């Protein structure tokens, strides 16, 4: 995937979040463990929430920031990765969390790479805010999953 404008990047990341939600829905159908199914439902809701938040951000962000142009920002076909990812029916919570963190960290790395290439201070600041929020949400998600272990 080649990204040329910040608006394209944010739309792509939002769509990747939907791809993750679909992956978790598919894994839910095959999972044996009720605890894993519970985590998958939580992850689905989490990804849908992030998608909705990003879409709202894109609608409200100034065109000046969204129209920032980039050269040579290339990223893997993340949606294909989600479509081709599978875990065994007997997956455990740790395997699922590892998968989630791997996928999420790939998206955060894309945002960080793009922020490094950004010359506009406003666009860079906006990207750094998105990264900060993503990292904060990731920490909260991990804490929530760890609390599930205590139940």
Secondary structure, 3 states (H helix, E strand, C coil): CEEEEHHHHHHHHHHHHHHHHHHHHHHHHHCCCHHHHHHHHHHHHHHHHHHHHHHHHHHHCCHHHHCCEEEEEECCCHHHHHHHCCCCCCCCHHHHHHHHHHHHHHHHHHHHHHHHHCCCHHHHHHHHHHHHHHHHHHHHHHHHHHHHHHC
